[in-house]
Amino acid sequence: AIAEKECRFSGLNANPDSEIIVSAGATGAMYCAFQALLNPGDEVIVFEPYYGYHISTLRAVEAVPLYVRMQPPDWSFTPDDLERRVTPRTRGIILNTPGNPSGKVFSRQEIEVIAAFAQRHDLFVFTDEIYEHFIYDGLHHISPATLPDMKARTITISGSSKTFSVTGWRIGYAICDARWAQAIGYFNDLIYVCAPAPLQIGVAKGMLTLGDEYYHGLSVEYAAKRDKFCSALTDAGLMPYVPKGAYYVLADVSHVPGKTSKERAMHILHETGVASVPGSAFFHDESGENMVRFCFAKEDHILDEACERLGKLKKG
């Protein structure tokens, strides 16, 4: 089911018998990949703002993150940004597209830059593509493994918890060259034995039976939620960095009372009852202290209530 789905949507061809590892969620798949392919002290380049679990997982295997700062509002980077960070100890790079928390959707040109960089320095590319079906504004998801000469060095990681709205169902997977899949499989078996079999059956059923209209509908539905929520943030005086994918939005809260992003998030929560995650969770330094991250993956009536409550900030 995974092989058919990836071929259908990403153009990624994989042998289900030797190139796919099913694990306990995408995080489980990434942890096993890191255990198998990284040694203590190995460096891995991470785009910032980052998803915190990527950093935690690297540290769990004693790898060292190297940060490449993306610049708002479109979260851009340059080839020189990458070259300045790489060292002889660098072993890989993590690419999260669409990204959490930024909603960044890496373009084909950007992925080609990353691919050339990885080939030049002989790096693994670990891709987290869990939000692949949440893409807006006519953009398209590009899986790095589909680029020329990239399949052998790319570890494609994804899952079904976001696409099927079953975040408690820990079903994720890694797709990679059979050499790496065998090593990853050893750790997956040791740590998890296997992902829950009944849930695997349910996810496979969804992959095999849901048509294109379901996946297209996700983009349409969540684009509307994004637009509604970003409009409410703007009206409340919280400038949103409008995401191109995923279902989170970073907002500038520099005018909100407080000295840190945690204090500002707590102020918003106290004044409106709307929760957010402090921006400091997504940066290794103080760069996130003027931001918070909101999630708009909510039922419409809840999202409407949140938008109305945010209006209290403007009135205040």
C-alpha positions in Angstrom: 0.0 0.0 0.0 2.8 2.4 0.9 4.7 1.6 -2.3 1.6 2.2 -4.4 0.7 5.4 -2.7 4.2 6.9 -3.0 4.5 6.0 -6.6 1.1 7.5 -7.3 1.6 10.8 -5.5 5.4 11.4 -5.4 6.6 9.4 -8.3 8.9 7.5 -5.9 9.3 3.9 -6.8 10.2 1.5 -3.9 10.3 -2.2 -3.5 8.0 -3.1 -0.6 10.0 -6.2 0.3 13.4 -4.5 0.6 13.1 -0.7 0.6 10.3 0.1 3.1 10.4 -0.1 6.9 7.1 0.4 8.7 7.6 1.8 12.2 5.9 3.3 15.2 5.1 6.7 13.6 7.3 8.9 11.5 9.3 9.8 14.7 10.0 6.1 15.3 11.1 5.7 11.7 13.5 8.7 12.0 14.9 7.5 15.3 15.7 4.1 13.8 17.2 5.7 10.8 19.5 7.9 12.9 20.4 4.9 15.1 21.4 2.9 12.0 23.2 5.5 9.9 24.7 8.0 12.4 27.6 7.6 14.9 28.1 9.7 18.0 29.6 13.0 17.1 28.3 13.0 13.5 26.9 16.3 12.5 23.6 16.8 10.7 22.4 20.1 9.2 19.0 21.3 10.3 17.0 24.1 8.8 15.8 26.6 11.4 13.1 27.1 12.5 13.0 23.4 13.1 10.7 20.8 14.5 11.9 20.1 18.0 11.6 16.3 17.8 14.2 16.3 15.0 16.7 17.9 17.4 15.7 15.6 20.3 16.1 12.6 18.1 19.5 13.7 17.0 20.6 14.2 20.5 19.3 10.8 21.6 21.8 9.2 19.3 24.5 11.7 20.3 24.6 13.4 16.9 25.3 17.1 16.6 22.9 19.5 14.9 24.3 22.3 12.7 21.7 25.1 12.2 21.0 26.9 8.9 18.8 29.9 9.5 16.0 30.4 7.0 14.9 34.0 6.5 11.3 35.2 6.8 8.8 35.9 5.3 9.3 33.1 2.8 11.9 31.2 4.9 14.6 31.4 2.2 18.2 30.3 2.3 21.2 30.4 0.0 23.8 27.8 -1.1 26.4 29.7 0.8 24.4 29.2 4.0 24.8 25.5 3.6 28.5 25.6 2.6 29.3 27.7 5.7 28.0 25.0 8.0 29.4 21.8 6.5 32.5 20.2 8.0 34.4 16.9 7.6 32.2 15.5 10.4 28.9 16.3 8.7 27.0 13.2 7.8 23.6 14.3 6.8 20.9 17.0 6.4 17.3 17.0 7.5 14.6 18.4 5.1 11.1 18.9 6.4 8.7 19.8 3.6 6.1 21.0 4.1 7.7 22.3 7.3 6.6 22.5 10.9 6.5 25.2 12.3 7.1 27.5 9.3 4.8 25.9 6.7 7.8 26.2 4.3 7.3 24.2 1.0 10.7 23.7 -0.6 10.6 24.5 -4.3 12.2 22.2 -6.9 15.0 24.7 -7.4 15.7 24.7 -3.6 15.7 20.9 -3.4 18.0 20.7 -6.4 20.4 23.0 -4.5 20.2 20.7 -1.5 20.6 17.6 -3.7 23.8 19.0 -5.3 25.1 20.0 -1.9 24.4 16.5 -0.5 26.1 14.8 -3.5 29.1 17.2 -3.3 29.7 16.4 0.4 28.4 12.8 0.3 25.6 13.4 2.8 22.5 11.5 3.7 19.3 13.5 3.2 16.7 12.6 5.8 13.3 14.0 4.6 10.2 14.4 6.8 7.3 14.5 4.4 4.4 13.9 6.9 2.5 17.0 5.6 2.9 16.2 1.9 -0.9 16.5 1.3 -1.3 19.9 3.1 0.0 22.2 0.4 -1.6 25.5 -0.8 -1.6 28.2 -3.4 -1.0 25.8 -6.3 2.3 24.6 -5.1 3.4 21.0 -5.4 5.2 18.6 -3.2 8.6 17.5 -4.4 10.2 14.4 -2.9 14.0 14.7 -2.9 14.4 11.0 -3.6 12.8 11.4 -7.0 15.6 13.7 -8.2 18.4 12.3 -10.3 21.0 10.3 -8.3 19.3 11.0 -5.0 17.4 7.8 -4.2 20.4 6.0 -2.9 21.3 8.7 -0.3 17.7 9.8 0.7 15.8 8.4 3.6 12.2 9.4 2.9 10.1 9.4 6.1 6.4 9.9 6.4 3.2 8.5 8.0 -0.5 8.6 8.0 -1.4 10.4 11.3 -1.8 13.8 9.7 -3.3 12.7 6.4 -6.0 10.6 8.0 -6.4 12.6 11.2 -5.4 9.7 13.4 -2.5 11.1 15.4 -2.8 8.4 18.0 -2.2 5.7 15.4 1.5 5.4 15.4 2.1 4.2 11.8 5.0 5.7 10.0 7.6 4.5 7.5 11.0 5.0 6.0 11.7 4.4 2.3 15.4 4.1 1.3 17.9 2.0 -0.6 17.9 -1.7 0.5 21.3 -1.4 2.1 20.1 1.2 4.5 16.6 -0.4 5.0 18.2 -3.5 6.3 20.2 -1.7 8.9 17.2 0.5 9.9 15.1 -2.6 10.1 17.4 -4.2 12.7 16.9 -1.2 15.0 13.1 -1.0 14.3 12.8 -4.7 15.3 14.9 -4.2 18.4 13.1 -1.1 19.6 9.5 -1.6 18.4 9.3 -5.2 17.1 6.6 -3.9 14.8 4.0 -1.1 14.4 0.6 -2.2 15.7 -0.8 -4.7 13.2 -4.5 -3.8 13.4 -3.6 -0.1 12.8 -1.4 -1.1 9.8 -4.4 -2.8 8.3 -6.6 0.3 8.8 -4.0 2.6 7.3 -3.4 0.3 4.3 -7.2 0.3 3.7 -7.2 4.1 3.6 -4.2 4.3 1.3 -5.7 1.7 -1.2 -9.3 3.0 -1.3 -9.3 6.8 -0.9 -9.3 8.6 -4.2 -7.5 11.7 -5.4 -10.5 13.8 -4.4 -9.8 13.0 -0.8 -6.3 14.3 -0.9 -7.2 17.3 -3.0 -10.0 18.1 -0.5 -7.4 18.3 2.3 -5.6 21.1 0.6 -8.8 23.0 -0.2 -10.2 22.6 3.3 -7.1 23.5 5.1 -6.3 26.4 2.8 -9.6 27.9 3.9 -8.8 27.3 7.5 -5.4 29.0 7.0 -6.9 32.0 5.3 -9.5 32.5 8.0 -7.1 32.2 10.9 -4.3 34.3 9.4 -6.9 37.0 8.7 -7.9 36.9 12.4 -4.3 37.1 13.5 -3.7 40.2 11.2 -6.9 41.8 12.7 -5.5 41.1 16.2 -2.2 42.8 15.4 -0.2 39.6 15.3 1.5 39.5 11.9 1.4 36.0 10.5 4.1 34.4 8.3 1.5 32.9 6.0 2.3 29.2 5.6 2.4 27.5 2.2 1.9 24.1 3.7 1.2 22.0 6.8 -1.3 23.4 9.3 0.7 25.7 11.6 1.4 29.4 11.4 4.2 31.4 13.1 3.1 34.9 14.1 5.1 38.0 15.2 4.1 38.8 18.8 6.8 41.4 19.4 4.1 43.9 20.4 2.5 41.6 23.0 3.5 42.2 26.6 6.3 40.0 27.9 10.1 39.6 27.6 10.1 36.0 26.2 8.0 34.0 23.8 6.7 31.9 26.7 5.6 35.0 28.5 3.9 36.3 25.4 2.2 33.0 24.7 0.9 33.0 28.3 -0.4 36.6 27.9 -2.3 35.6 24.8 -3.7 32.5 26.6 -4.7 34.6 29.6 -6.4 37.3 27.6 -8.1 35.2 24.9 -8.0 31.5 25.9 -6.2 30.7 22.7 -3.1 28.5 23.2 0.1 28.8 21.2 3.6 27.3 21.4 6.4 29.7 22.3 8.7 30.4 19.3 11.8 29.5 21.4 10.8 25.9 20.9 11.9 26.1 17.2 15.2 28.0 17.5 18.5 27.1 19.2 19.0 30.7 20.3 16.9 33.8 21.1 15.7 34.3 17.6 12.2 32.9 18.3 11.4 35.1 21.3 9.2 37.4 19.2 7.2 34.5 17.7 4.6 32.0 18.7 3.2 29.1 16.7 -0.5 28.5 16.3 -2.2 25.4 14.9 -5.3 25.8 12.7 -6.1 22.1 12.3 -9.4 22.5 14.2 -13.0 21.9 13.4 -14.6 25.0 11.9 -16.7 25.9 15.0 -13.6 25.8 17.2 -11.5 27.8 14.8 -14.3 30.4 14.5 -14.3 30.7 18.3 -10.5 31.1 18.4 -10.7 33.8 15.7 -13.4 35.7 17.7 -11.4 35.4 20.9 -8.2 36.8 19.3 -10.2 39.9 18.6 -9.9 40.7 22.3 -6.2 41.5 21.8 -7.2 44.3 19.3 -9.8 45.7 21.6 -7.3 45.6 24.5 
